[in-house]
Amino acid sequence: MIVLSADFLRSASDARSWPPAGPPEFAFCGRSNVGKSSALNALAGRKQLARVSRTPGRTRLINFFDLRVTEKTRSGARAPEQEVRFADLPGYGFASGPRHERETWRAMIEEYLTKREPLRALVVLVDGDLGAQESDVEMVRWAESLQRRVICAATKLDKLSRNRRGQQVDKIAGRLAVPAVIPLSAHEHFGVEELWRALLSEP
């Protein structure tokens, strides 16, 4: 995938501050500190499109990003440009901050998933080193109950030896009860093209 442009659009706390409906939208969620920002930066081919923090729960709003992308065809020519929008959702599970703030984040996610019309898929990121947690399973089931297309990816697999990665990915897929999980590493940059293909494929 060739990313022609990638820009921060706005942050939003509720539906009143969401950007108007536009290009197909893909939301990214996961436990706090799962590496959402790093994954977004890898997909965008940018180092600092999304702010990366070492503090779990740093993302407290929904952050929207607009991207223009294309790809090379088999003949070597460029395919028509496409516009997409990413939404970086606040992390679930453990997060720093007062309890009332964590409850606000959960309400924010619920409102977005149930009401956002341009949303085409929800990408659930799972810590590949830690493995799928109960909160990850609950997130996948909840999104499925809302009739949202779910794409699962395992991050931070570069922390595992190469011969353990496939086994861990299969284990995560079994725990989540999904057909497949995309192995992803922002550090070693594998899985990025596979995730792009999953995003842009027809449901």
Backbone as CSV, one residue per row, in Angstrom:
resi,resn,N_x,N_y,N_z,CA_x,CA_y,CA_z,C_x,C_y,C_z
1,MET,0.847,-1.192,0.000,0.000,0.000,0.000,0.882,1.241,0.000
2,ILE,0.514,2.198,-0.804,1.230,3.470,-0.863,0.362,4.532,-0.205
3,VAL,0.863,5.131,0.861,0.116,6.174,1.564,0.560,7.523,1.016
4,LEU,-0.353,8.210,0.353,-0.037,9.495,-0.270,-0.085,10.633,0.725
5,SER,-1.010,10.559,1.659,-1.108,11.582,2.705,-1.772,10.982,3.918
6,ALA,-1.432,11.488,5.082,-2.023,11.038,6.347,-2.004,12.223,7.299
7,ASP,-3.182,12.625,7.728,-3.289,13.838,8.548,-4.254,13.636,9.706
8,PHE,-3.889,14.211,10.838,-4.799,14.256,11.982,-5.960,15.165,11.628
9,LEU,-7.171,14.715,11.904,-8.355,15.500,11.584,-8.885,16.235,12.801
10,ARG,-9.301,15.490,13.818,-9.788,16.113,15.051,-9.938,15.055,16.145
11,SER,-10.103,15.541,17.377,-10.451,14.682,18.506,-11.898,14.940,18.878
12,ALA,-12.562,13.913,19.383,-13.974,14.057,19.719,-14.286,13.309,21.002
13,SER,-15.171,13.890,21.805,-15.585,13.258,23.056,-16.973,12.647,22.951
14,ASP,-17.764,13.093,21.957,-19.114,12.558,21.789,-19.570,12.821,20.365
15,ALA,-20.794,12.369,20.052,-21.302,12.452,18.680,-21.360,13.883,18.151
16,ARG,-21.556,14.846,19.038,-21.650,16.232,18.588,-20.349,16.737,17.993
17,SER,-19.229,16.154,18.384,-17.938,16.619,17.883,-17.293,15.656,16.892
18,TRP,-18.032,14.588,16.503,-17.511,13.733,15.444,-17.412,14.525,14.143
19,PRO,-16.457,14.185,13.280,-16.435,14.837,11.971,-17.641,14.382,11.154
20,PRO,-18.094,15.189,10.210,-19.212,14.771,9.362,-18.863,13.459,8.651
21,ALA,-19.886,12.687,8.331,-19.674,11.433,7.613,-18.932,11.704,6.316
22,GLY,-17.937,10.858,6.042,-17.129,11.058,4.849,-16.672,9.728,4.280
23,PRO,-15.363,9.522,4.176,-14.859,8.280,3.596,-15.100,7.089,4.514
24,PRO,-14.905,5.865,3.995,-15.037,4.679,4.839,-14.160,4.803,6.080
25,GLU,-14.708,4.409,7.209,-14.024,4.622,8.485,-13.689,3.275,9.130
26,PHE,-12.500,3.214,9.716,-12.033,2.006,10.393,-11.563,2.386,11.788
27,ALA,-12.145,1.746,12.781,-11.821,2.070,14.173,-10.830,1.053,14.721
28,PHE,-9.947,1.524,15.581,-8.934,0.684,16.199,-9.129,0.703,17.709
29,CYS,-9.213,-0.474,18.299,-9.401,-0.550,19.733,-8.542,-1.673,20.306
30,GLY,-8.419,-1.670,21.605,-7.631,-2.694,22.282,-7.409,-2.279,23.720
31,ARG,-6.834,-3.184,24.481,-6.503,-2.850,25.850,-5.501,-1.694,25.876
32,SER,-5.545,-0.924,26.948,-4.612,0.180,27.087,-3.178,-0.324,26.952
33,ASN,-2.384,0.401,26.207,-0.979,0.095,25.996,-0.751,-1.110,25.078
34,VAL,-1.772,-1.449,24.257,-1.609,-2.575,23.339,-0.768,-2.188,22.126
35,GLY,-0.628,-0.884,21.898,0.160,-0.419,20.763,-0.685,0.099,19.609
36,LYS,-1.860,0.677,19.922,-2.727,1.203,18.868,-2.036,2.309,18.084
37,SER,-1.433,3.246,18.789,-0.801,4.374,18.103,0.348,3.906,17.213
38,SER,1.129,2.955,17.701,2.229,2.423,16.892,1.698,1.717,15.653
39,ALA,0.600,0.980,15.810,-0.007,0.296,14.670,-0.514,1.303,13.641
40,LEU,-1.168,2.362,14.103,-1.658,3.393,13.202,-0.508,4.056,12.457
41,ASN,0.562,4.354,13.161,1.717,4.976,12.527,2.327,4.051,11.473
42,ALA,2.373,2.752,11.764,2.918,1.794,10.804,2.040,1.720,9.554
43,LEU,0.723,1.692,9.746,-0.190,1.661,8.603,-0.079,2.923,7.758
44,ALA,0.128,4.047,8.427,0.206,5.321,7.721,1.588,5.593,7.152
45,GLY,2.578,4.789,7.548,3.941,5.033,7.094,4.500,6.326,7.646
46,ARG,4.029,6.707,8.826,4.479,7.938,9.476,4.992,7.608,10.869
47,LYS,5.940,8.370,11.343,6.506,8.101,12.664,5.668,8.687,13.791
48,GLN,5.004,9.796,13.526,4.308,10.480,14.611,2.922,10.958,14.204
49,LEU,2.231,10.190,13.376,0.852,10.567,13.053,0.001,10.493,14.314
50,ALA,0.073,9.355,14.982,-0.619,9.182,16.260,0.414,9.232,17.367
51,ARG,0.101,9.909,18.442,1.039,10.057,19.544,1.212,8.730,20.278
52,VAL,2.449,8.327,20.450,2.763,7.097,21.170,3.138,7.451,22.600
53,SER,2.477,6.809,23.553,2.745,7.086,24.958,3.081,5.806,25.696
54,ARG,3.974,5.912,26.673,4.296,4.770,27.516,3.314,4.643,28.680
55,THR,2.422,5.617,28.813,1.456,5.600,29.913,0.150,4.974,29.468
56,PRO,-0.252,3.830,30.032,-1.524,3.208,29.640,-2.693,4.154,29.873
57,GLY,-3.631,4.166,28.905,-4.808,5.009,29.060,-4.594,6.448,28.668
58,ARG,-3.525,6.730,27.921,-3.232,8.107,27.545,-4.291,8.671,26.591
59,THR,-4.795,7.815,25.680,-5.815,8.262,24.735,-7.145,8.387,25.456
60,ARG,-7.655,9.618,25.610,-8.889,9.843,26.356,-10.008,10.356,25.479
61,LEU,-9.737,10.538,24.197,-10.740,10.967,23.242,-10.665,10.045,22.031
62,ILE,-11.638,10.149,21.140,-11.539,9.448,19.867,-10.787,10.366,18.909
63,ASN,-9.678,9.888,18.389,-8.858,10.685,17.484,-9.065,10.205,16.051
64,PHE,-9.411,11.141,15.168,-9.704,10.817,13.770,-8.551,11.256,12.870
65,PHE,-8.249,10.411,11.886,-7.172,10.679,10.939,-7.676,10.396,9.521
66,ASP,-7.349,11.272,8.583,-7.715,11.076,7.182,-6.495,10.661,6.375
67,LEU,-6.667,9.652,5.530,-5.571,9.148,4.714,-6.016,9.031,3.256
68,ARG,-5.075,9.264,2.339,-5.262,8.975,0.919,-4.266,7.892,0.542
69,VAL,-4.755,6.834,-0.063,-3.888,5.691,-0.350,-4.106,5.213,-1.781
70,THR,-3.122,4.488,-2.286,-3.215,3.819,-3.579,-2.322,2.591,-3.504
71,GLU,-2.300,1.823,-4.562,-1.406,0.667,-4.618,-1.038,0.393,-6.055
72,LYS,0.015,-0.364,-6.241,0.452,-0.697,-7.579,-0.324,-1.903,-8.096
73,THR,-0.744,-1.821,-9.355,-1.403,-2.946,-9.987,-0.350,-3.930,-10.484
74,ARG,-0.793,-5.047,-11.005,0.153,-6.052,-11.506,1.007,-5.523,-12.649
75,SER,0.455,-4.558,-13.386,1.205,-3.973,-14.503,2.222,-2.942,-14.046
76,GLY,2.182,-2.604,-12.748,3.107,-1.610,-12.216,2.525,-0.219,-12.145
77,ALA,1.340,-0.025,-12.741,0.690,1.286,-12.679,0.021,1.464,-11.320
78,ARG,-0.311,2.700,-10.993,-0.994,2.970,-9.730,-2.499,2.825,-9.887
79,ALA,-3.108,2.188,-8.913,-4.556,2.068,-8.887,-5.164,3.424,-8.517
80,PRO,-6.456,3.613,-8.745,-7.106,4.871,-8.348,-6.923,5.135,-6.850
81,GLU,-6.800,6.395,-6.494,-6.637,6.767,-5.093,-7.917,6.458,-4.311
82,GLN,-7.726,6.124,-3.037,-8.858,5.907,-2.131,-8.666,6.774,-0.885
83,GLU,-9.760,7.249,-0.355,-9.729,7.981,0.907,-10.297,7.088,2.002
84,VAL,-9.623,7.065,3.134,-10.104,6.308,4.288,-9.924,7.168,5.532
85,ARG,-10.640,6.805,6.557,-10.530,7.530,7.830,-10.291,6.517,8.947
86,PHE,-9.317,6.793,9.785,-9.037,5.963,10.957,-9.584,6.655,12.196
87,ALA,-10.076,5.861,13.135,-10.512,6.370,14.437,-9.779,5.581,15.515
88,ASP,-8.989,6.275,16.301,-8.232,5.663,17.398,-9.082,5.801,18.657
89,LEU,-9.606,4.667,19.141,-10.514,4.690,20.289,-9.752,4.581,21.604
90,PRO,-10.312,5.133,22.685,-9.683,4.984,24.001,-9.554,3.514,24.366
91,GLY,-8.467,3.170,25.040,-8.225,1.784,25.417,-9.207,1.285,26.459
92,TYR,-9.423,-0.021,26.453,-10.268,-0.642,27.468,-9.399,-1.513,28.371
93,GLY,-10.001,-2.045,29.423,-9.203,-2.794,30.383,-8.490,-1.834,31.315
94,PHE,-7.275,-2.173,31.711,-6.529,-1.315,32.624,-6.221,0.017,31.969
95,ALA,-6.432,1.090,32.681,-6.066,2.424,32.217,-5.839,3.310,33.419
96,SER,-4.892,4.232,33.287,-4.663,5.175,34.372,-5.784,6.189,34.394
97,GLY,-6.004,6.795,35.519,-7.039,7.816,35.616,-8.153,7.394,36.550
98,PRO,-8.930,8.366,37.040,-10.039,8.087,37.952,-11.090,7.187,37.319
99,ARG,-11.850,6.510,38.182,-12.867,5.576,37.704,-13.894,6.263,36.823
100,HIS,-14.321,7.468,37.198,-15.354,8.137,36.407,-14.863,8.439,34.994
101,GLU,-13.548,8.663,34.849,-12.994,8.893,33.510,-13.031,7.606,32.693
102,ARG,-12.705,6.478,33.320,-12.749,5.203,32.606,-14.178,4.893,32.153
103,GLU,-15.161,5.213,33.007,-16.563,4.993,32.626,-16.956,5.902,31.470
104,THR,-16.408,7.113,31.455,-16.668,8.032,30.355,-16.109,7.474,29.058
105,TRP,-14.921,6.877,29.117,-14.322,6.282,27.920,-15.196,5.154,27.383
106,ARG,-15.710,4.317,28.280,-16.548,3.199,27.838,-17.821,3.708,27.154
107,ALA,-18.427,4.746,27.732,-19.629,5.324,27.133,-19.319,5.921,25.763
108,MET,-18.130,6.500,25.643,-17.703,7.100,24.380,-17.603,6.045,23.286
109,ILE,-17.006,4.904,23.631,-16.855,3.812,22.670,-18.216,3.249,22.281
110,GLU,-19.088,3.062,23.275,-20.410,2.501,22.998,-21.196,3.391,22.050
111,GLU,-21.175,4.689,22.305,-21.901,5.611,21.439,-21.358,5.557,20.019
112,TYR,-20.049,5.502,19.899,-19.434,5.481,18.569,-19.785,4.206,17.813
113,LEU,-19.654,3.053,18.453,-19.890,1.777,17.778,-21.355,1.589,17.391
114,THR,-22.259,2.131,18.172,-23.678,1.930,17.890,-24.246,2.963,16.923
115,LYS,-23.625,4.137,16.824,-24.237,5.215,16.057,-23.437,5.695,14.844
116,ARG,-22.179,5.306,14.722,-21.337,5.872,13.664,-21.605,5.183,12.324
117,GLU,-22.265,5.882,11.425,-22.704,5.297,10.155,-21.544,4.935,9.221
118,PRO,-20.502,5.770,9.076,-19.452,5.430,8.105,-18.536,4.281,8.546
119,LEU,-18.692,3.783,9.765,-17.805,2.751,10.277,-17.955,1.468,9.469
120,ARG,-16.851,1.003,8.887,-16.876,-0.200,8.054,-16.323,-1.424,8.778
121,ALA,-15.426,-1.219,9.714,-14.865,-2.365,10.442,-14.222,-1.876,11.730
122,LEU,-14.196,-2.771,12.697,-13.527,-2.507,13.965,-12.308,-3.416,14.033
123,VAL,-11.146,-2.830,14.198,-9.911,-3.601,14.335,-9.622,-3.771,15.821
124,VAL,-9.679,-5.004,16.291,-9.377,-5.299,17.687,-7.916,-5.749,17.765
125,LEU,-7.113,-4.951,18.432,-5.693,-5.262,18.590,-5.479,-5.977,19.912
126,VAL,-4.765,-7.082,19.852,-4.482,-7.897,21.030,-2.976,-7.945,21.239
127,ASP,-2.540,-7.828,22.464,-1.124,-7.918,22.792,-0.644,-9.347,22.520
128,GLY,0.156,-9.522,21.484,0.609,-10.851,21.112,1.520,-11.489,22.129
129,ASP,2.224,-10.681,22.878,3.108,-11.200,23.920,2.298,-11.673,25.124
130,LEU,1.294,-10.895,25.492,0.451,-11.211,26.649,-0.595,-12.273,26.325
131,GLY,-1.108,-12.240,25.108,-2.187,-13.152,24.724,-3.544,-12.503,24.926
132,ALA,-4.581,-13.125,24.374,-5.938,-12.576,24.471,-6.448,-12.648,25.899
133,GLN,-7.003,-11.528,26.364,-7.565,-11.441,27.705,-9.092,-11.470,27.619
134,GLU,-9.732,-11.632,28.756,-11.187,-11.692,28.778,-11.807,-10.428,28.195
135,SER,-11.194,-9.275,28.446,-11.727,-8.027,27.908,-11.645,-8.006,26.381
136,ASP,-10.627,-8.661,25.799,-10.534,-8.755,24.340,-11.669,-9.613,23.795
137,VAL,-11.923,-10.740,24.449,-13.014,-11.623,24.034,-14.345,-10.877,24.098
138,GLU,-14.560,-10.148,25.189,-15.805,-9.402,25.359,-15.959,-8.338,24.274
139,MET,-14.860,-7.690,23.908,-14.917,-6.655,22.879,-15.317,-7.248,21.536
140,VAL,-14.731,-8.378,21.177,-15.057,-9.023,19.909,-16.515,-9.456,19.879
141,ARG,-16.984,-10.089,20.953,-18.372,-10.552,21.001,-19.346,-9.367,20.943
142,TRP,-19.015,-8.294,21.639,-19.883,-7.120,21.666,-19.992,-6.511,20.272
143,ALA,-18.852,-6.354,19.606,-18.871,-5.781,18.261,-19.655,-6.669,17.301
144,GLU,-19.486,-7.971,17.433,-20.237,-8.898,16.577,-21.740,-8.789,16.842
145,SER,-22.112,-8.602,18.108,-23.536,-8.476,18.440,-24.138,-7.208,17.849
146,LEU,-23.297,-6.215,17.575,-23.747,-4.967,16.965,-23.689,-5.038,15.440
147,GLN,-23.386,-6.241,14.920,-23.297,-6.469,13.472,-22.171,-5.672,12.835
148,ARG,-21.120,-5.433,13.613,-19.947,-4.758,13.069,-18.941,-5.797,12.569
149,ARG,-18.332,-5.517,11.422,-17.268,-6.391,10.927,-16.058,-6.233,11.837
150,VAL,-15.487,-7.345,12.259,-14.358,-7.324,13.188,-13.121,-7.914,12.517
151,ILE,-12.010,-7.188,12.623,-10.706,-7.668,12.162,-9.802,-7.732,13.382
152,CYS,-9.174,-8.861,13.600,-8.309,-9.021,14.773,-6.845,-9.082,14.355
153,ALA,-6.003,-8.408,15.101,-4.562,-8.429,14.844,-3.828,-8.545,16.171
154,ALA,-2.709,-9.240,16.149,-1.883,-9.411,17.342,-0.635,-8.542,17.210
155,THR,-0.435,-7.644,18.163,0.697,-6.719,18.138,1.876,-7.260,18.960
156,LYS,2.987,-6.576,18.852,4.174,-6.824,19.684,4.732,-8.242,19.545
157,LEU,4.493,-8.869,18.402,5.000,-10.226,18.214,6.509,-10.271,18.054
158,ASP,7.121,-9.107,17.809,8.585,-9.081,17.718,9.229,-9.412,19.054
159,LYS,8.447,-9.384,20.135,8.977,-9.747,21.447,9.126,-11.261,21.601
160,LEU,8.501,-12.021,20.687,8.558,-13.474,20.751,9.554,-14.010,19.732
161,SER,10.093,-15.167,19.998,10.973,-15.807,19.026,10.147,-16.173,17.793
162,ARG,10.795,-16.247,16.642,10.077,-16.479,15.396,9.299,-17.797,15.412
163,ASN,9.855,-18.813,16.046,9.169,-20.109,16.033,7.991,-20.170,17.002
164,ARG,7.824,-19.150,17.841,6.678,-19.100,18.759,5.540,-18.245,18.226
165,ARG,5.818,-17.432,17.242,4.823,-16.449,16.806,3.574,-17.102,16.216
166,GLY,3.763,-18.044,15.312,2.615,-18.700,14.691,1.752,-19.418,15.705
167,GLN,2.402,-20.080,16.634,1.671,-20.805,17.672,0.860,-19.843,18.541
168,GLN,1.461,-18.709,18.859,0.765,-17.727,19.695,-0.418,-17.116,18.952
169,VAL,-0.254,-16.840,17.672,-1.344,-16.275,16.873,-2.512,-17.261,16.811
170,ASP,-2.221,-18.528,16.605,-3.272,-19.546,16.573,-3.989,-19.632,17.923
171,LYS,-3.228,-19.507,18.987,-3.809,-19.562,20.325,-4.758,-18.384,20.557
172,ILE,-4.346,-17.200,20.096,-5.177,-16.005,20.246,-6.454,-16.144,19.432
173,ALA,-6.341,-16.665,18.208,-7.513,-16.858,17.363,-8.502,-17.821,18.017
174,GLY,-7.973,-18.885,18.624,-8.836,-19.833,19.312,-9.536,-19.210,20.506
175,ARG,-8.793,-18.410,21.258,-9.364,-17.754,22.435,-10.449,-16.765,22.047
176,LEU,-10.249,-16.059,20.951,-11.217,-15.071,20.493,-12.345,-15.699,19.688
177,ALA,-12.170,-16.956,19.289,-13.146,-17.661,18.451,-13.384,-16.917,17.141
178,VAL,-12.280,-16.556,16.462,-12.355,-15.899,15.159,-11.578,-16.745,14.151
179,PRO,-11.911,-16.623,12.858,-11.245,-17.457,11.846,-9.746,-17.218,11.737
180,ALA,-9.325,-15.972,11.907,-7.908,-15.657,11.719,-7.535,-14.404,12.503
181,VAL,-6.264,-14.341,12.848,-5.684,-13.164,13.495,-4.457,-12.761,12.683
182,ILE,-4.349,-11.488,12.369,-3.218,-11.004,11.569,-2.024,-10.726,12.487
183,PRO,-0.879,-11.378,12.248,0.318,-11.068,13.030,0.833,-9.680,12.631
184,LEU,1.102,-8.832,13.607,1.466,-7.448,13.311,2.587,-6.980,14.220
185,SER,3.562,-6.331,13.624,4.635,-5.718,14.411,4.974,-4.372,13.818
186,ALA,4.742,-3.309,14.578,5.124,-1.976,14.130,6.639,-1.843,14.128
187,HIS,7.307,-2.573,15.013,8.766,-2.480,15.138,9.461,-3.140,13.951
188,GLU,9.063,-4.372,13.625,9.681,-5.089,12.504,8.909,-4.903,11.205
189,HIS,7.780,-4.237,11.293,6.985,-3.837,10.133,6.456,-5.027,9.335
190,PHE,6.102,-6.104,10.002,5.422,-7.175,9.280,3.931,-7.159,9.620
191,GLY,3.133,-7.637,8.685,1.682,-7.668,8.860,0.971,-6.404,8.414
192,VAL,1.716,-5.367,8.072,1.093,-4.085,7.707,0.302,-4.218,6.415
193,GLU,0.918,-4.811,5.388,0.214,-4.979,4.111,-0.987,-5.902,4.265
194,GLU,-0.846,-6.949,5.081,-1.947,-7.880,5.300,-3.130,-7.178,5.968
195,LEU,-2.828,-6.292,6.914,-3.903,-5.564,7.581,-4.574,-4.588,6.623
196,TRP,-3.793,-3.928,5.788,-4.378,-3.034,4.792,-5.330,-3.800,3.873
197,ARG,-4.910,-4.989,3.429,-5.767,-5.779,2.533,-7.071,-6.165,3.231
198,ALA,-6.974,-6.505,4.515,-8.177,-6.860,5.269,-9.108,-5.664,5.416
199,LEU,-8.543,-4.488,5.632,-9.343,-3.291,5.794,-10.124,-2.970,4.522
200,LEU,-9.455,-3.050,3.385,-10.044,-2.584,2.132,-10.798,-3.671,1.377
201,SER,-10.777,-4.894,1.881,-11.528,-5.958,1.221,-13.008,-5.787,1.514
202,GLU,-13.833,-6.239,0.622,-15.272,-6.158,0.832,-15.688,-7.141,1.928
203,PRO,-16.606,-6.732,2.805,-17.053,-7.626,3.871,-17.819,-8.822,3.325
